[in-house]
């Protein structure tokens, strides 16, 4: 197996995304055990924000609407996302064709959303995200399209 540095870099990127998904899942599970309205109030107090201000009062109000089952669903979704990204990272690292297809398909699914997002409000960050995603999808698609080198078994030694 040749070490395709491009695929390995993408694999690391996918693993990092999986790690952040795992952190989100753990955070949601931890928060499901807390009173979010009280926690929101503590954050506002710690930051010395005016609780009567529009955004801070809205923050407290929205926190009161989130339930423990909501957070468990977030945790479950984040865990599923994380496992998906870890599997993709493993497959890309090992240069598996199924992972390359997975990367092309999953990366392509984001492109229309990113384009609409750019039309809604164009920012340098949104443009960069789209550009990076396009480069990743095109690179992996190019990797899929090029002929794979087959390793042939060594010829048997002549017998005397």
TORBA-32048 format. One record per residue: x, y, z of N, C-alpha, C in turn; residue in three letters. Coordinates in pm, whole numbers, plus 50000, padded with zeros to 5 digits. Atoms other than C-alpha are relative to their C-alpha. Layout:
<koldos>
XYZXYZXYZALA/...
</koldos>
This chain:
<koldos>
500864988250000500005000050000500905012450000UNK/499254987550003501455033349897499315010150091UNK/500584989949910500985061550142499655012349919UNK/500494988350073498865086949955499865011350101UNK/499984989349900499665118550149498755008549997UNK/501234992450009496595136650019498864993250073UNK/501055007549931494245109250138500254999750151UNK/499685000349856496065107650471499675013450066UNK/500334986849947495665145150521498485001450016UNK/501464999649992491935142350445499524990950113UNK/500365009349892491735112450682500185006750137UNK/499774992949873493245133450962498925010550022UNK/501054989949991490765161350887498674993750041UNK/501255007049964487865136650904500044995150144UNK/499875004749862489185122251230499835011650099UNK/500184988149915489355157351379498535003750009UNK/501444997349998485735163251275499284989750087UNK/500595010449915484855130051438500255002650147UNK/499674996849861486635140751757499105011050053UNK/500884989149955484645173051774498554995450012UNK/501335005849986481445153551713499874992150129UNK/499995007549874482385131052004499955009550120UNK/500064990049892483015161552225498595005850013UNK/501374994949998479585175052128499064989950065UNK/500845010449942477965141852217500184999350151UNK/499725000549856479675141052557499445012450069UNK/500534987649943478785177452621498494999850012UNK/501475000649996475125171652535499544990450109UNK/500375009549893475005141352768500205006350137UNK/499744993449872476535161653050498945010750026UNK/500994989349983474185191052991498594994650024UNK/501335005749979471175167652992499714997850148UNK/500165002049855471765163253365499885013350076UNK/499994986949936471715200853434498725007749970UNK/501094990750025469065227653463500585010949910UNK/499384990950096469905247353149499635014650023UNK/500384986249974467965278253248500885005850111UNK/499124995549891469935280653574501445001549950UNK/498654999250054473165273753386500155012549913UNK/499974988050083472345301253133500095012550088UNK/499974988649907471715325153421501385001450063UNK/498644999649943475075315653577501015005649900UNK/499094995050105476865322253246499845015149985UNK/500264985650014475215356353214500545007750120UNK/499474993749880476105364853573501535000249998UNK/498535000950004479715353053527500605009949901UNK/499524990650101480095374553217499575014450028UNK/500494986849957478435404053396499185006849889UNK/500884994650104475865408353121498685004350063UNK/501294995149951472575426553166498944989549968UNK/501015010350027469915399253210498735005449936UNK/501214994150059467225423653094500215003749853UNK/499724996750140468955430052760499334989649909UNK/500745008450094467295415252452500634986249981UNK/499375012850033469825388152362500224991450123UNK/499795008149880470595377452717498684994350052UNK/501295005349955466925374252811499514989349903UNK/500375010150100466345355252486500794987150022UNK/499155011549972469265332352572499434991950117UNK/500595006849883467715324252911498684993349961UNK/501295005450042464295319152753500184987449915UNK/499765011650087465615295452486500584988350079UNK/499425010649918467635276052743498924992750080UNK/501075006249922464455269852941499164990449915UNK/500805008450089462865253052636500664986749967UNK/499265012250033465565226552593499784989650110UNK/500265010649903464695193552757501134989649996UNK/499005010649995466865164052859499874990649879UNK/500105008550120465415142052580500535006949874UNK/499454992650114466295169552328501524998449996UNK/498555000949993469895168452447500484985749974UNK/499625013850030469985130452432499924997349850UNK/500075001550146468855132152068501205006849933UNK/498804993250052471625157552002501234991250021UNK/498855008649968474105134352174500034987849907UNK/500075011750088472905104451970500395003649856UNK/499654995550134473135123851643501495003249988UNK/498584996550002476585137251729500874987450008UNK/499255012649990477755102251823499984992749867UNK/500115006550131476465088051493500915007249899UNK/499144992050089478195116451304501474996850026UNK/498625002749960481385110051497500464986349951UNK/499645013550045481385072751423500144999449848UNK/499934999350146480715079851055501325006149957UNK/498754993350035483675103851039501224991550034UNK/498895008849964485975079651224500144988549901UNK/499965010850099485025051550984500575005049868UNK/499494994250124485655074150686501505002850011UNK/498574997049980489005085250830500834987149995UNK/499295012850002490065049050888500144994949857UNK/499985004950137489105039150534500905008249909UNK/499134991550082490855068850377501474997750034UNK/498625002449957493995062550583500534987049939UNK/499635013150056494005026350459499784999349849UNK/500214998850144493195038250102498984989949949UNK/501095009050040489985018050082499085007249901UNK/500854994250103487845024049776498655004250057UNK/501314996749942484625023549981500065013350074UNK/499864987449926485955052350194500155011849904UNK/499864989450099486905072349888498635003649943UNK/501364997350047483375068349753499195007250107UNK/500714993749888481985077450095500395014750011UNK/499524986249990484135108950102499445008549886UNK/500524992450114483025119649753498505002750018UNK/501454998449986479325113649821499665009250118UNK/500354991749882479235128450172500475014349983UNK/499514986450024481355158350071499155007449898UNK/500844993950104479185164649765498655004350054UNK/501304996449943476045165649978500015014050062UNK/499904986949936477305197150152500095011549900UNK/499724989450096478125216549835498785008749969UNK/501164991250026474565228349748499645008750120UNK/500314992449879473995239050109500995011550016UNK/498974989749987477295258150110499815011149895UNK/500244990050105476425275549780498825008950039UNK/501164992149956472995286149910500405009250114UNK/499524992049889474685298150227500795012249952UNK/499244988850057477035319650018499085010549939UNK/500944990550059474125335149830499225007450107UNK/500744993749890472335342050157500835010950065UNK/499094990249940475325359450313501434995649971UNK/498655003650042478715358150150501025005350102UNK/498904996249912481645358050390501254992549953UNK/498745006650035485295348650350500004985850058UNK/500035013149936484765319750593499154990249919UNK/500885008850076481835305250395500614996549865UNK/499335002750127483765308750071501134989950021UNK/498895009149970486775291250228499494985850025UNK/500575013349973484595262550354499594993349870UNK/500415005550130483115257850007501234996049918UNK/498805002850080486535259749841500734987650051UNK/499325011749942488095234450080499204987349970UNK/500835011750026485155210750042500094995949853UNK/499885003150143485325213249662501354993649970UNK/498665005750023489075206449667500084985650050UNK/499985013649943488605175949892499224990549909UNK/500835008650085485785161749678500694997449866UNK/499335001750129487675167849353501264991450012UNK/498785008049981490915153149490499664985250019UNK/500355014049974489245121549619499374993849875UNK/500565005150125487245118049295501124997049900UNK/498855002450087490525121349103500744987350043UNK/499355012149948492045094549328499214987649958UNK/500835011350042489105071749248500144997349850UNK/500005001450146489355078248873501324994749946UNK/498725004450055493035071348831500174984950022UNK/499845014649988494105035448774500794996550126UNK/499325004849880495125016749086501144990749959UNK/498895009150025498474999549092499704986850070UNK/500245013149942498054962649145501354993950036UNK/498785006649956500684944649345499904985449960UNK/500015013850047501454912249170500884991550090UNK/499135008749918502834882749361501344997849930UNK/498685002550056506514876349314499994986749928UNK/499985012950071507244849249057500684989450085UNK/499455011249923507994815449203501424997349952UNK/498615003350033511624805749215500014986849921UNK/499955012650078512574779348958500464988450089UNK/499625011849922512804744849102501024992049922UNK/498945007550067515794723449025499704985349998UNK/
</koldos>
